[in-house]
Amino acid sequence: MVDNFKASTSKNGTVKYSYLEPDDGHGLFARIEKDGTLAFDIKAQGNASELGSGKDMF
């Protein structure tokens, strides 16, 4: 599962992680700001039996 996460770091020190395809309606997007603030955006659309629910991503 770890291999499915994509990570990137911006110039201001923010680290962003994505899992699956959150922009397409199903996946997880997390952001850790330079000051340590953590933010999540979980999207769970489509067939839960194939893609899972939002609870399994959290």
C-alpha positions as CSV (number, residue, x, y, z in Angstrom):
1,M,0.0,0.0,0.0
2,V,2.9,2.4,0.7
3,D,3.9,2.2,-2.9
4,N,0.5,3.7,-3.9
5,F,1.2,7.0,-2.1
6,K,2.7,9.9,-4.1
7,A,4.7,12.5,-2.2
8,S,5.9,16.0,-3.2
9,T,7.5,18.9,-1.3
10,S,6.9,22.5,-2.2
11,K,9.5,25.3,-2.0
12,N,7.8,26.6,1.2
13,G,8.4,23.3,3.0
14,T,4.8,21.9,2.7
15,V,4.7,18.1,2.1
16,K,1.8,16.7,0.1
17,Y,0.7,13.1,-0.1
18,S,-1.9,11.6,-2.4
19,Y,-3.3,8.1,-2.5
20,L,-5.3,6.7,-5.5
21,E,-6.9,9.6,-7.5
22,P,-8.5,12.2,-5.2
23,D,-8.9,14.6,-8.0
24,D,-11.1,12.0,-9.9
25,G,-13.4,11.5,-6.9
26,H,-11.8,8.7,-5.0
27,G,-8.7,8.9,-2.9
28,L,-6.9,10.7,-0.1
29,F,-5.0,13.9,-0.1
30,A,-2.9,14.9,2.9
31,R,-0.9,18.1,3.5
32,I,1.7,18.8,6.2
33,E,2.6,22.4,6.5
34,K,6.0,23.6,7.6
35,D,4.7,24.5,11.0
36,G,3.4,20.9,11.5
37,T,-0.3,21.5,10.6
38,L,-1.9,18.4,9.1
39,A,-4.9,18.6,6.7
40,F,-6.8,15.7,5.1
41,D,-9.2,15.6,2.2
42,I,-10.8,12.2,1.7
43,K,-13.1,11.5,-1.3
44,A,-15.0,8.3,-1.6
45,Q,-17.2,8.1,-4.7
46,G,-18.1,5.1,-6.8
47,N,-18.5,1.4,-5.9
48,A,-17.5,0.9,-2.3
49,S,-17.0,-2.8,-2.7
50,E,-14.4,-2.2,-5.4
51,L,-12.8,1.0,-4.3
52,G,-13.4,0.9,-0.5
53,S,-15.1,3.5,1.6
54,G,-13.7,6.7,3.0
55,K,-13.4,5.0,6.4
56,D,-10.7,2.6,5.2
57,M,-8.6,5.4,3.8
58,F,-8.6,7.3,7.1
